[in-house]
Amino acid sequence: MPIIVNLDVMLAKRKMKSKDLAEMIDITTANLSILKSGKARAIRFSTLEAICKALDCQPSDILEYVED
Amino acid sequence: MKDNTTILTIITYAVLLTAVSVLLNDIREFDLQQFKEFQNWAKSADKSESWFTSKNAIKWSYYAISAGLFFWRGYLIYGFTYFLSILSEVDKGQYFSDKNISYFKKIGNIFIWYAINVLVLRFLLALIGKSSFDFFTELKTEFSLLIPCALAFYLLAEIFKRANEFKKDSDLTI
């Protein structure tokens, strides 16, 4: 898929663990893992909003378009 | 939902048992009546007559076709056992599982194969017995329900396939 999820990078920049983020945005670690691995087919605006708020970043910091 | 599937499973078992007992009874009656006739004929048969053109061949063809009809009835009953598998999946809460999709397709296939093969065998039986055979009457009376049912099951399989895709999409939406 040409949409890359850079959640790992942002987590590393903020020095935050996946488990902590999952707790902050109220989703399961399994779902967060799906999102990080790029296996997710879609992301809700509410989830994106929660991630941006927790990591203090913009959606473009998390999602990136790379042509195949 | 659990109670509903339990009731439906019991009903399916009752239908299956009834169908099997009717089939077994028909086989028993068929053997008793037809085989005696064949034995009587064999005693008085002309031994010099060639096998292929003799009544013997015709009789054995009749037996083979009748046995074929029993086989296809058994096959149809086997098709009904897939309902139990579907109900078991529903009971587990896996409504749109790949298994259910394949079961619906299998039931559709079995209904279609039964309808076609029984039609052909009945035609052959009529040919051997030199009785009249009206294709459209047979098609209308015997198979007007089975063929639409088969098509309905194919449709259900397709709907469940689409639902399965939507469910996967929904599960992978974070």
gemmi code that builds the backbone of each chain (N, CA, C; Angstrom):
import gemmi

chains = {
    "A": [
        ("MET", (0.849, -1.208, 0.000), (0.000, 0.000, 0.000), (0.882, 1.254, 0.000)),
        ("PRO", (0.547, 2.253, -0.788), (1.413, 3.445, -0.856), (1.336, 4.376, 0.356)),
        ("ILE", (0.413, 4.085, 1.278), (0.344, 4.904, 2.504), (1.211, 4.246, 3.582)),
        ("ILE", (2.195, 4.984, 4.041), (3.111, 4.463, 5.071), (2.729, 5.063, 6.424)),
        ("VAL", (2.687, 4.208, 7.435), (2.376, 4.684, 8.800), (3.702, 4.840, 9.558)),
        ("ASN", (3.996, 6.080, 9.918), (5.266, 6.354, 10.617), (5.073, 6.499, 12.129)),
        ("LEU", (4.213, 5.687, 12.656), (3.907, 5.780, 14.076), (5.124, 5.403, 14.926)),
        ("ASP", (5.892, 4.429, 14.461), (7.106, 3.989, 15.180), (8.082, 5.161, 15.345)),
        ("VAL", (8.247, 5.895, 14.247), (9.183, 7.026, 14.246), (8.745, 8.076, 15.261)),
        ("MET", (7.430, 8.382, 15.231), (6.911, 9.399, 16.155), (7.006, 8.944, 17.608)),
        ("LEU", (6.754, 7.646, 17.826), (6.865, 7.097, 19.190), (8.309, 7.216, 19.688)),
        ("ALA", (9.260, 6.930, 18.799), (10.681, 7.015, 19.161), (11.057, 8.467, 19.458)),
        ("LYS", (10.548, 9.394, 18.623), (10.843, 10.820, 18.838), (10.306, 11.305, 20.176)),
        ("ARG", (9.132, 10.839, 20.530), (8.497, 11.270, 21.791), (8.924, 10.399, 22.979)),
        ("LYS", (9.757, 9.377, 22.668), (10.243, 8.437, 23.680), (9.076, 7.825, 24.471)),
        ("MET", (8.116, 7.378, 23.708), (6.910, 6.811, 24.323), (6.768, 5.344, 23.906)),
        ("LYS", (6.254, 4.531, 24.822), (6.044, 3.113, 24.509), (4.660, 2.916, 23.860)),
        ("SER", (4.568, 1.872, 23.040), (3.290, 1.558, 22.356), (2.175, 1.333, 23.363)),
        ("LYS", (2.534, 0.628, 24.434), (1.535, 0.306, 25.456), (0.954, 1.577, 26.086)),
        ("ASP", (1.830, 2.542, 26.345), (1.387, 3.812, 26.949), (0.464, 4.573, 25.995)),
        ("LEU", (0.873, 4.581, 24.720), (0.036, 5.279, 23.727), (-1.337, 4.607, 23.618)),
        ("ALA", (-1.314, 3.272, 23.574), (-2.582, 2.521, 23.467), (-3.508, 2.881, 24.630)),
        ("GLU", (-2.929, 2.988, 25.827), (-3.735, 3.347, 27.006), (-4.264, 4.776, 26.902)),
        ("MET", (-3.398, 5.685, 26.399), (-3.790, 7.103, 26.293), (-4.923, 7.316, 25.295)),
        ("ILE", (-4.863, 6.584, 24.181), (-5.893, 6.813, 23.144), (-7.024, 5.779, 23.212)),
        ("ASP", (-6.961, 4.933, 24.232), (-8.025, 3.966, 24.513), (-8.294, 2.988, 23.350)),
        ("ILE", (-7.199, 2.374, 22.861), (-7.358, 1.251, 21.914), (-6.484, 0.090, 22.414)),
        ("THR", (-6.723, -1.080, 21.908), (-5.949, -2.231, 22.387), (-4.546, -2.211, 21.765)),
        ("THR", (-3.604, -2.851, 22.446), (-2.230, -2.911, 21.899), (-2.217, -3.712, 20.597)),
        ("ALA", (-3.134, -4.677, 20.498), (-3.226, -5.487, 19.259), (-3.597, -4.592, 18.077)),
        ("ASN", (-4.570, -3.705, 18.308), (-4.989, -2.788, 17.232), (-3.883, -1.789, 16.898)),
        ("LEU", (-3.171, -1.346, 17.934), (-2.076, -0.404, 17.688), (-0.965, -1.101, 16.875)),
        ("SER", (-0.760, -2.360, 17.183), (0.236, -3.143, 16.444), (-0.162, -3.283, 14.968)),
        ("ILE", (-1.466, -3.501, 14.724), (-1.974, -3.590, 13.338), (-1.702, -2.280, 12.603)),
        ("LEU", (-1.941, -1.179, 13.326), (-1.728, 0.156, 12.734), (-0.239, 0.387, 12.431)),
        ("LYS", (0.615, 0.013, 13.377), (2.064, 0.225, 13.205), (2.640, -0.626, 12.074)),
        ("SER", (2.114, -1.857, 11.957), (2.655, -2.767, 10.940), (2.144, -2.462, 9.529)),
        ("GLY", (1.181, -1.541, 9.424), (0.653, -1.170, 8.111), (-0.389, -2.142, 7.596)),
        ("LYS", (-0.870, -3.016, 8.470), (-1.884, -3.987, 8.049), (-3.305, -3.410, 8.087)),
        ("ALA", (-3.457, -2.270, 8.745), (-4.788, -1.653, 8.859), (-5.286, -1.206, 7.489)),
        ("ARG", (-6.589, -1.385, 7.260), (-7.164, -0.972, 5.974), (-7.684, 0.457, 6.019)),
        ("ALA", (-7.993, 0.922, 7.234), (-8.492, 2.302, 7.373), (-8.233, 2.785, 8.796)),
        ("ILE", (-8.248, 4.104, 8.948), (-8.079, 4.687, 10.291), (-9.180, 5.724, 10.505)),
        ("ARG", (-9.815, 5.649, 11.654), (-10.895, 6.596, 11.942), (-10.290, 7.966, 12.264)),
        ("PHE", (-11.056, 8.993, 11.917), (-10.603, 10.358, 12.245), (-10.430, 10.505, 13.752)),
        ("SER", (-11.330, 9.859, 14.511), (-11.262, 9.972, 15.979), (-9.958, 9.370, 16.508)),
        ("THR", (-9.531, 8.259, 15.898), (-8.267, 7.619, 16.327), (-7.084, 8.506, 15.957)),
        ("LEU", (-7.155, 9.023, 14.732), (-6.061, 9.887, 14.249), (-5.949, 11.134, 15.142)),
        ("GLU", (-7.111, 11.669, 15.460), (-7.149, 12.855, 16.329), (-6.525, 12.543, 17.696)),
        ("ALA", (-6.883, 11.384, 18.236), (-6.361, 10.990, 19.560), (-4.849, 10.783, 19.510)),
        ("ILE", (-4.377, 10.178, 18.430), (-2.925, 9.937, 18.296), (-2.183, 11.279, 18.197)),
        ("CYS", (-2.723, 12.173, 17.349), (-2.089, 13.483, 17.167), (-2.037, 14.253, 18.498)),
        ("LYS", (-3.122, 14.153, 19.254), (-3.187, 14.839, 20.535), (-2.162, 14.257, 21.526)),
        ("ALA", (-2.104, 12.914, 21.564), (-1.191, 12.241, 22.507), (0.273, 12.482, 22.155)),
        ("LEU", (0.561, 12.498, 20.844), (1.973, 12.644, 20.422), (2.343, 14.092, 20.080)),
        ("ASP", (1.345, 14.968, 20.188), (1.529, 16.384, 19.876), (2.167, 16.554, 18.482)),
        ("CYS", (1.458, 16.048, 17.508), (1.975, 16.111, 16.123), (0.837, 16.325, 15.138)),
        ("GLN", (1.183, 16.379, 13.866), (0.185, 16.544, 12.799), (-0.069, 15.196, 12.124)),
        ("PRO", (-1.227, 15.032, 11.478), (-1.487, 13.758, 10.764), (-0.394, 13.415, 9.741)),
        ("SER", (0.179, 14.463, 9.124), (1.232, 14.222, 8.122), (2.507, 13.637, 8.757)),
        ("ASP", (2.662, 13.814, 10.077), (3.821, 13.219, 10.753), (3.648, 11.693, 10.896)),
        ("ILE", (2.395, 11.280, 10.866), (2.105, 9.843, 11.073), (1.888, 9.113, 9.741)),
        ("LEU", (1.175, 9.802, 8.847), (0.869, 9.171, 7.558), (1.683, 9.817, 6.434)),
        ("GLU", (2.166, 8.963, 5.545), (2.991, 9.464, 4.446), (2.598, 8.712, 3.168)),
        ("TYR", (2.545, 9.471, 2.069), (2.227, 8.832, 0.791), (3.523, 8.602, 0.010)),
        ("VAL", (3.767, 7.326, -0.332), (4.944, 6.979, -1.141), (4.464, 6.203, -2.357)),
        ("GLU", (4.779, 6.697, -3.543), (4.314, 6.026, -4.761), (5.000, 4.663, -4.908)),
        ("ASP", (4.207, 3.657, -5.339), (4.750, 2.285, -5.512), (5.777, 2.217, -6.653)),
    ],
    "B": [
        ("MET", (-30.044, -16.089, 20.507), (-29.570, -16.708, 19.256), (-29.230, -18.174, 19.462)),
        ("LYS", (-28.640, -18.440, 20.631), (-28.235, -19.814, 20.982), (-29.453, -20.739, 20.973)),
        ("ASP", (-30.574, -20.237, 21.577), (-31.799, -21.046, 21.621), (-32.333, -21.306, 20.222)),
        ("ASN", (-32.301, -20.260, 19.365), (-32.805, -20.407, 17.994), (-32.009, -21.447, 17.220)),
        ("THR", (-30.680, -21.395, 17.341), (-29.858, -22.361, 16.604), (-30.075, -23.773, 17.145)),
        ("THR", (-30.298, -23.885, 18.442), (-30.567, -25.211, 19.026), (-31.861, -25.777, 18.448)),
        ("ILE", (-32.899, -24.932, 18.388), (-34.193, -25.379, 17.835), (-34.027, -25.777, 16.366)),
        ("LEU", (-33.309, -24.930, 15.601), (-33.101, -25.215, 14.180), (-32.282, -26.500, 13.983)),
        ("THR", (-31.310, -26.730, 14.863), (-30.496, -27.954, 14.774), (-31.372, -29.176, 15.023)),
        ("ILE", (-32.243, -29.075, 16.028), (-33.144, -30.201, 16.340), (-34.067, -30.472, 15.147)),
        ("ILE", (-34.621, -29.386, 14.562), (-35.524, -29.542, 13.404), (-34.771, -30.192, 12.242)),
        ("THR", (-33.519, -29.729, 12.008), (-32.725, -30.286, 10.906), (-32.452, -31.771, 11.136)),
        ("TYR", (-32.105, -32.121, 12.380), (-31.877, -33.546, 12.695), (-33.146, -34.358, 12.439)),
        ("ALA", (-34.305, -33.821, 12.829), (-35.577, -34.533, 12.644), (-35.855, -34.736, 11.152)),
        ("VAL", (-35.630, -33.667, 10.361), (-35.844, -33.758, 8.899), (-34.904, -34.798, 8.298)),
        ("LEU", (-33.634, -34.755, 8.719), (-32.637, -35.694, 8.187), (-32.997, -37.142, 8.528)),
        ("LEU", (-33.361, -37.360, 9.782), (-33.713, -38.722, 10.207), (-34.929, -39.241, 9.443)),
        ("THR", (-35.920, -38.356, 9.254), (-37.121, -38.748, 8.508), (-36.746, -39.103, 7.071)),
        ("ALA", (-35.930, -38.228, 6.445), (-35.538, -38.458, 5.044), (-34.755, -39.762, 4.911)),
        ("VAL", (-33.849, -40.016, 5.853), (-33.044, -41.255, 5.796), (-33.937, -42.475, 5.977)),
        ("SER", (-34.873, -42.391, 6.932), (-35.741, -43.553, 7.166), (-36.643, -43.816, 5.964)),
        ("VAL", (-37.146, -42.747, 5.312), (-37.982, -42.912, 4.108), (-37.156, -43.550, 2.992)),
        ("LEU", (-35.915, -43.073, 2.837), (-35.037, -43.623, 1.787), (-34.737, -45.100, 2.040)),
        ("LEU", (-34.398, -45.429, 3.294), (-34.084, -46.830, 3.630), (-35.300, -47.729, 3.401)),
        ("ASN", (-36.468, -47.216, 3.752), (-37.699, -47.989, 3.543), (-37.942, -48.221, 2.049)),
        ("ASP", (-37.730, -47.173, 1.245), (-37.912, -47.302, -0.210), (-36.942, -48.324, -0.790)),
        ("ILE", (-35.685, -48.299, -0.306), (-34.679, -49.255, -0.798), (-35.110, -50.683, -0.443)),
        ("ARG", (-35.592, -50.844, 0.785), (-36.024, -52.179, 1.237), (-37.189, -52.681, 0.378)),
        ("GLU", (-38.157, -51.806, 0.135), (-39.322, -52.198, -0.679), (-38.913, -52.487, -2.116)),
        ("PHE", (-38.017, -51.661, -2.623), (-37.534, -51.833, -4.000), (-36.875, -53.198, -4.151)),
        ("ASP", (-36.007, -53.558, -3.218), (-35.299, -54.844, -3.276), (-36.278, -56.012, -3.249)),
        ("LEU", (-37.219, -55.968, -2.332), (-38.141, -57.086, -2.166), (-38.996, -57.302, -3.409)),
        ("GLN", (-39.548, -56.238, -3.935), (-40.477, -56.383, -5.058), (-39.750, -56.666, -6.371)),
        ("GLN", (-38.788, -55.831, -6.693), (-38.149, -55.919, -7.997), (-37.284, -57.177, -8.138)),
        ("PHE", (-36.605, -57.532, -7.084), (-35.689, -58.665, -7.205), (-36.453, -59.974, -7.381)),
        ("LYS", (-37.614, -60.084, -6.771), (-38.441, -61.290, -6.956), (-38.879, -61.408, -8.417)),
        ("GLU", (-39.295, -60.288, -8.979), (-39.718, -60.268, -10.395), (-38.562, -60.707, -11.280)),
        ("PHE", (-37.384, -60.187, -10.958), (-36.199, -60.515, -11.753), (-35.862, -62.007, -11.642)),
        ("GLN", (-35.992, -62.550, -10.444), (-35.715, -63.984, -10.239), (-36.701, -64.847, -11.028)),
        ("ASN", (-37.959, -64.456, -11.003), (-38.985, -65.210, -11.754), (-38.697, -65.172, -13.245)),
        ("TRP", (-38.311, -63.997, -13.701), (-38.013, -63.851, -15.125), (-36.782, -64.697, -15.500)),
        ("ALA", (-35.752, -64.679, -14.636), (-34.505, -65.404, -14.909), (-34.755, -66.906, -15.060)),
        ("LYS", (-35.730, -67.409, -14.294), (-36.036, -68.849, -14.353), (-36.605, -69.233, -15.727)),
        ("SER", (-37.421, -68.338, -16.274), (-38.095, -68.665, -17.536), (-37.417, -68.028, -18.746)),
        ("ALA", (-36.229, -67.449, -18.569), (-35.570, -66.727, -19.677), (-35.024, -67.692, -20.723)),
        ("ASP", (-35.002, -67.181, -21.962), (-34.447, -67.971, -23.070), (-32.920, -67.855, -23.008)),
        ("LYS", (-32.252, -68.967, -22.725), (-30.798, -68.944, -22.516), (-30.019, -68.654, -23.803)),
        ("SER", (-30.621, -68.902, -24.944), (-29.904, -68.708, -26.214), (-29.906, -67.241, -26.669)),
        ("GLU", (-30.726, -66.453, -26.063), (-30.840, -65.035, -26.452), (-29.565, -64.266, -26.068)),
        ("SER", (-29.111, -63.363, -26.967), (-27.871, -62.618, -26.665), (-28.126, -61.631, -25.514)),
        ("TRP", (-27.049, -61.330, -24.739), (-27.224, -60.593, -23.484), (-27.651, -59.143, -23.700)),
        ("PHE", (-27.010, -58.476, -24.656), (-27.239, -57.030, -24.833), (-28.637, -56.688, -25.329)),
        ("THR", (-29.178, -57.562, -26.174), (-30.520, -57.260, -26.715), (-31.620, -57.906, -25.877)),
        ("SER", (-31.203, -58.679, -24.899), (-32.202, -59.414, -24.109), (-32.883, -58.523, -23.091)),
        ("LYS", (-33.942, -59.066, -22.546), (-34.645, -58.364, -21.461), (-33.745, -58.253, -20.239)),
        ("ASN", (-32.784, -59.215, -20.177), (-31.848, -59.229, -19.055), (-31.106, -57.891, -18.935)),
        ("ALA", (-30.565, -57.468, -20.080), (-29.824, -56.195, -20.104), (-30.734, -55.041, -19.712)),
        ("ILE", (-31.944, -55.074, -20.233), (-32.900, -53.997, -19.941), (-33.233, -53.988, -18.445)),
        ("LYS", (-33.431, -55.192, -17.920), (-33.740, -55.306, -16.485), (-32.594, -54.757, -15.631)),
        ("TRP", (-31.357, -55.164, -15.997), (-30.214, -54.712, -15.212), (-30.011, -53.209, -15.337)),
        ("SER", (-30.324, -52.692, -16.532), (-30.246, -51.225, -16.709), (-31.247, -50.552, -15.774)),
        ("TYR", (-32.438, -51.161, -15.717), (-33.479, -50.623, -14.852), (-33.024, -50.608, -13.397)),
        ("TYR", (-32.391, -51.720, -12.993), (-31.870, -51.801, -11.625), (-30.807, -50.738, -11.369)),
        ("ALA", (-29.892, -50.634, -12.343), (-28.787, -49.682, -12.187), (-29.324, -48.258, -12.063)),
        ("ILE", (-30.303, -47.934, -12.906), (-30.867, -46.570, -12.881), (-31.623, -46.333, -11.571)),
        ("SER", (-32.369, -47.348, -11.155), (-33.100, -47.211, -9.886), (-32.132, -47.028, -8.726)),
        ("ALA", (-31.040, -47.809, -8.762), (-30.007, -47.656, -7.723), (-29.413, -46.252, -7.793)),
        ("GLY", (-29.245, -45.749, -9.027), (-28.736, -44.386, -9.230), (-29.660, -43.359, -8.604)),
        ("LEU", (-30.967, -43.582, -8.777), (-31.952, -42.656, -8.184), (-31.840, -42.646, -6.663)),
        ("PHE", (-31.645, -43.840, -6.102), (-31.464, -43.921, -4.641), (-30.186, -43.186, -4.217)),
        ("PHE", (-29.136, -43.386, -5.025), (-27.864, -42.721, -4.713), (-28.052, -41.200, -4.672)),
        ("TRP", (-28.742, -40.666, -5.681), (-28.919, -39.206, -5.739), (-29.811, -38.694, -4.611)),
        ("ARG", (-30.767, -39.519, -4.211), (-31.593, -39.115, -3.048), (-30.735, -39.054, -1.791)),
        ("GLY", (-29.843, -40.051, -1.665), (-28.905, -40.061, -0.538), (-27.991, -38.853, -0.579)),
        ("TYR", (-27.580, -38.504, -1.796), (-26.695, -37.342, -2.000), (-27.404, -36.043, -1.575)),
        ("LEU", (-28.697, -35.978, -1.888), (-29.486, -34.792, -1.495), (-29.572, -34.701, 0.034)),
        ("ILE", (-29.768, -35.845, 0.674), (-29.821, -35.864, 2.145), (-28.469, -35.425, 2.712)),
        ("TYR", (-27.391, -35.906, 2.072), (-26.036, -35.495, 2.482), (-25.906, -33.963, 2.392)),
        ("GLY", (-26.504, -33.401, 1.334), (-26.497, -31.943, 1.165), (-27.156, -31.244, 2.339)),
        ("PHE", (-28.234, -31.847, 2.837), (-28.939, -31.238, 3.968), (-28.092, -31.251, 5.247)),
        ("THR", (-27.127, -32.190, 5.330), (-26.288, -32.242, 6.548), (-25.414, -30.988, 6.667)),
        ("TYR", (-25.192, -30.306, 5.539), (-24.403, -29.065, 5.593), (-25.111, -27.975, 6.411)),
        ("PHE", (-26.453, -28.082, 6.499), (-27.189, -27.112, 7.322), (-26.718, -27.185, 8.778)),
        ("LEU", (-26.413, -28.427, 9.210), (-25.938, -28.609, 10.592), (-24.597, -27.898, 10.782)),
        ("SER", (-23.720, -28.022, 9.762), (-22.411, -27.357, 9.841), (-22.591, -25.837, 9.876)),
        ("ILE", (-23.532, -25.327, 9.057), (-23.782, -23.876, 9.031), (-24.293, -23.420, 10.399)),
        ("LEU", (-25.243, -24.191, 10.949), (-25.803, -23.837, 12.263), (-24.733, -23.875, 13.344)),
        ("SER", (-23.812, -24.842, 13.216), (-22.723, -24.939, 14.196), (-21.829, -23.691, 14.140)),
        ("GLU", (-21.549, -23.226, 12.914), (-20.742, -22.011, 12.738), (-21.468, -20.787, 13.310)),
        ("VAL", (-22.781, -20.723, 13.037), (-23.592, -19.596, 13.537), (-23.600, -19.608, 15.063)),
        ("ASP", (-23.680, -20.812, 15.613), (-23.685, -20.973, 17.071), (-22.395, -20.430, 17.695)),
        ("LYS", (-21.286, -20.590, 16.937), (-19.996, -20.090, 17.438), (-19.874, -18.572, 17.254)),
        ("GLY", (-20.859, -17.999, 16.561), (-20.826, -16.558, 16.311), (-20.064, -16.186, 15.057)),
        ("GLN", (-19.662, -17.206, 14.272), (-18.916, -16.923, 13.026), (-19.890, -16.964, 11.848)),
        ("TYR", (-20.662, -15.884, 11.726), (-21.724, -15.855, 10.717), (-21.175, -15.853, 9.296)),
        ("PHE", (-20.171, -15.023, 9.054), (-19.699, -14.833, 7.674), (-18.360, -15.541, 7.439)),
        ("SER", (-18.177, -16.691, 8.077), (-16.897, -17.395, 7.942), (-16.750, -17.997, 6.536)),
        ("ASP", (-15.503, -18.257, 6.164), (-15.224, -18.872, 4.858), (-15.896, -20.242, 4.754)),
        ("LYS", (-15.973, -20.929, 5.903), (-16.614, -22.259, 5.922), (-18.080, -22.147, 5.500)),
        ("ASN", (-18.793, -21.163, 6.075), (-20.215, -21.002, 5.734), (-20.402, -20.705, 4.251)),
        ("ILE", (-19.500, -19.886, 3.695), (-19.580, -19.546, 2.266), (-19.443, -20.825, 1.439)),
        ("SER", (-18.455, -21.659, 1.809), (-18.247, -22.896, 1.036), (-19.409, -23.875, 1.238)),
        ("TYR", (-20.007, -23.884, 2.442), (-21.148, -24.777, 2.670), (-22.339, -24.367, 1.802)),
        ("PHE", (-22.587, -23.067, 1.704), (-23.701, -22.599, 0.865), (-23.477, -22.993, -0.594)),
        ("LYS", (-22.233, -22.853, -1.048), (-21.917, -23.228, -2.436), (-22.115, -24.731, -2.637)),
        ("LYS", (-21.668, -25.512, -1.645), (-21.796, -26.970, -1.752), (-23.272, -27.378, -1.811)),
        ("ILE", (-24.098, -26.751, -0.973), (-25.532, -27.081, -0.984), (-26.129, -26.739, -2.357)),
        ("GLY", (-25.756, -25.584, -2.884), (-26.227, -25.179, -4.220), (-25.816, -26.198, -5.266)),
        ("ASN", (-24.540, -26.622, -5.214), (-24.034, -27.612, -6.178), (-24.805, -28.922, -6.074)),
        ("ILE", (-25.030, -29.360, -4.834), (-25.729, -30.639, -4.617), (-27.154, -30.567, -5.159)),
        ("PHE", (-27.850, -29.466, -4.918), (-29.223, -29.316, -5.415), (-29.250, -29.363, -6.947)),
        ("ILE", (-28.320, -28.643, -7.568), (-28.283, -28.593, -9.037), (-27.958, -29.982, -9.600)),
        ("TRP", (-26.935, -30.631, -9.030), (-26.540, -31.973, -9.512), (-27.665, -32.968, -9.334)),
        ("TYR", (-28.353, -32.878, -8.209), (-29.479, -33.783, -7.953), (-30.547, -33.572, -9.031)),
        ("ALA", (-30.914, -32.312, -9.256), (-31.979, -31.997, -10.209), (-31.631, -32.516, -11.605)),
        ("ILE", (-30.409, -32.257, -12.056), (-30.007, -32.660, -13.409), (-29.948, -34.195, -13.522)),
        ("ASN", (-29.281, -34.812, -12.566), (-29.085, -36.267, -12.667), (-30.381, -37.052, -12.524)),
        ("VAL", (-31.239, -36.622, -11.631), (-32.513, -37.333, -11.463), (-33.368, -37.161, -12.720)),
        ("LEU", (-33.295, -35.988, -13.317), (-34.033, -35.748, -14.565), (-33.554, -36.711, -15.656)),
        ("VAL", (-32.233, -36.837, -15.771), (-31.643, -37.729, -16.797), (-32.025, -39.186, -16.507)),
        ("LEU", (-31.910, -39.589, -15.247), (-32.223, -40.983, -14.886), (-33.704, -41.288, -15.115)),
        ("ARG", (-34.565, -40.338, -14.820), (-36.006, -40.550, -15.042), (-36.300, -40.667, -16.526)),
        ("PHE", (-35.582, -39.891, -17.313), (-35.739, -39.961, -18.763), (-35.333, -41.358, -19.251)),
        ("LEU", (-34.196, -41.859, -18.735), (-33.716, -43.189, -19.123), (-34.691, -44.277, -18.674)),
        ("LEU", (-35.227, -44.102, -17.476), (-36.212, -45.078, -16.971), (-37.447, -45.123, -17.871)),
        ("ALA", (-37.902, -43.933, -18.274), (-39.066, -43.846, -19.150), (-38.754, -44.483, -20.503)),
        ("LEU", (-37.494, -44.300, -20.943), (-37.060, -44.863, -22.228), (-37.069, -46.386, -22.170)),
        ("ILE", (-36.554, -46.933, -21.091), (-36.490, -48.396, -20.932), (-37.904, -48.968, -20.772)),
        ("GLY", (-38.699, -48.286, -19.942), (-40.063, -48.759, -19.702), (-41.014, -48.423, -20.835)),
        ("LYS", (-40.511, -47.712, -21.844), (-41.312, -47.273, -23.018), (-42.564, -46.496, -22.588)),
        ("SER", (-42.420, -45.758, -21.496), (-43.538, -44.908, -21.076), (-43.261, -43.475, -21.538)),
        ("SER", (-44.286, -42.643, -21.473), (-44.119, -41.282, -21.988), (-43.318, -40.439, -20.981)),
        ("PHE", (-42.521, -39.514, -21.490), (-41.709, -38.641, -20.639), (-41.819, -37.219, -21.170)),
        ("ASP", (-42.437, -36.372, -20.381), (-42.558, -34.968, -20.782), (-41.521, -34.167, -19.998)),
        ("PHE", (-40.498, -33.726, -20.720), (-39.365, -33.030, -20.092), (-39.817, -31.845, -19.229)),
        ("PHE", (-40.678, -31.014, -19.816), (-41.057, -29.778, -19.115), (-41.965, -30.053, -17.911)),
        ("THR", (-42.803, -31.082, -18.041), (-43.663, -31.426, -16.893), (-42.804, -31.910, -15.734)),
        ("GLU", (-41.814, -32.790, -16.059), (-40.899, -33.300, -15.019), (-40.130, -32.150, -14.371)),
        ("LEU", (-39.674, -31.267, -15.245), (-38.883, -30.128, -14.768), (-39.719, -29.249, -13.842)),
        ("LYS", (-40.976, -29.047, -14.249), (-41.854, -28.162, -13.473), (-42.257, -28.795, -12.147)),
        ("THR", (-42.708, -30.060, -12.214), (-43.269, -30.666, -11.006), (-42.208, -31.004, -9.969)),
        ("GLU", (-41.104, -31.601, -10.418), (-40.112, -32.104, -9.455), (-39.066, -31.071, -9.068)),
        ("PHE", (-38.682, -30.240, -10.023), (-37.490, -29.425, -9.779), (-37.748, -27.926, -9.734)),
        ("SER", (-39.047, -27.555, -9.756), (-39.344, -26.117, -9.730), (-38.879, -25.493, -8.414)),
        ("LEU", (-38.760, -26.313, -7.374), (-38.333, -25.783, -6.083), (-36.816, -25.908, -5.900)),
        ("LEU", (-36.270, -27.063, -6.350), (-34.848, -27.333, -6.099), (-33.914, -26.358, -6.828)),
        ("ILE", (-34.212, -26.098, -8.101), (-33.311, -25.226, -8.877), (-33.332, -23.792, -8.328)),
        ("PRO", (-34.521, -23.195, -8.067), (-34.489, -21.861, -7.432), (-33.788, -21.875, -6.074)),
        ("CYS", (-33.960, -22.973, -5.314), (-33.277, -23.076, -4.013), (-31.759, -23.068, -4.209)),
        ("ALA", (-31.306, -23.835, -5.197), (-29.861, -23.899, -5.489), (-29.345, -22.506, -5.844)),
        ("LEU", (-30.103, -21.801, -6.686), (-29.685, -20.444, -7.079), (-29.688, -19.505, -5.867)),
        ("ALA", (-30.682, -19.708, -4.983), (-30.751, -18.882, -3.763), (-29.518, -19.132, -2.885)),
        ("PHE", (-29.072, -20.389, -2.831), (-27.885, -20.700, -2.016), (-26.613, -20.106, -2.625)),
        ("TYR", (-26.539, -20.120, -3.972), (-25.390, -19.469, -4.630), (-25.379, -17.974, -4.292)),
        ("LEU", (-26.597, -17.397, -4.307), (-26.737, -15.972, -4.001), (-26.322, -15.691, -2.554)),
        ("LEU", (-26.770, -16.574, -1.651), (-26.399, -16.425, -0.232), (-24.881, -16.507, -0.058)),
        ("ALA", (-24.266, -17.451, -0.795), (-22.804, -17.603, -0.715), (-22.120, -16.303, -1.141)),
        ("GLU", (-22.650, -15.694, -2.204), (-22.068, -14.441, -2.719), (-22.266, -13.308, -1.711)),
        ("ILE", (-23.478, -13.250, -1.128), (-23.775, -12.198, -0.127), (-22.857, -12.366, 1.088)),
        ("PHE", (-22.703, -13.608, 1.554), (-21.854, -13.880, 2.710), (-20.389, -13.557, 2.402)),
        ("LYS", (-19.991, -13.801, 1.141), (-18.612, -13.489, 0.734), (-18.352, -11.983, 0.850)),
        ("ARG", (-19.334, -11.202, 0.344), (-19.225, -9.740, 0.410), (-19.231, -9.274, 1.867)),
        ("ALA", (-20.129, -9.892, 2.657), (-20.230, -9.525, 4.077), (-18.916, -9.830, 4.801)),
        ("ASN", (-18.295, -10.952, 4.417), (-17.014, -11.346, 5.011), (-15.938, -10.297, 4.707)),
        ("GLU", (-15.943, -9.814, 3.454), (-14.970, -8.768, 3.072), (-15.207, -7.493, 3.884)),
        ("PHE", (-16.494, -7.112, 4.028), (-16.825, -5.903, 4.803), (-16.421, -6.064, 6.268)),
        ("LYS", (-16.610, -7.289, 6.769), (-16.269, -7.557, 8.181), (-14.755, -7.419, 8.376)),
        ("LYS", (-13.993, -7.972, 7.411), (-12.530, -7.853, 7.502), (-12.113, -6.382, 7.456)),
        ("ASP", (-12.773, -5.622, 6.553), (-12.499, -4.180, 6.465), (-12.787, -3.494, 7.794)),
        ("SER", (-13.936, -3.874, 8.368), (-14.350, -3.262, 9.630), (-13.379, -3.623, 10.764)),
        ("ASP", (-12.957, -4.911, 10.765), (-12.022, -5.358, 11.817), (-10.667, -4.667, 11.705)),
        ("LEU", (-10.284, -4.331, 10.474), (-8.973, -3.708, 10.269), (-9.054, -2.183, 10.184)),
        ("THR", (-10.214, -1.645, 10.604), (-10.323, -0.186, 10.721), (-10.061, 0.182, 12.177)),
        ("ILE", (-8.985, 0.946, 12.378), (-8.565, 1.246, 13.757), (-9.077, 2.626, 14.163)),
    ],
}
model = gemmi.Model(1)
for chain_id, residues in chains.items():
    chain = gemmi.Chain(chain_id)
    for i, (resn, *xyz) in enumerate(residues, 1):
        res = gemmi.Residue()
        res.name, res.seqid = resn, gemmi.SeqId(i, " ")
        for name, pos in zip(("N", "CA", "C"), xyz):
            atom = gemmi.Atom()
            atom.name, atom.element = name, gemmi.Element(name[0])
            atom.pos, atom.b_iso = gemmi.Position(*pos), 0.0
            res.add_atom(atom)
        chain.add_residue(res)
    model.add_chain(chain)
structure = gemmi.Structure()
structure.add_model(model)
structure.setup_entities()
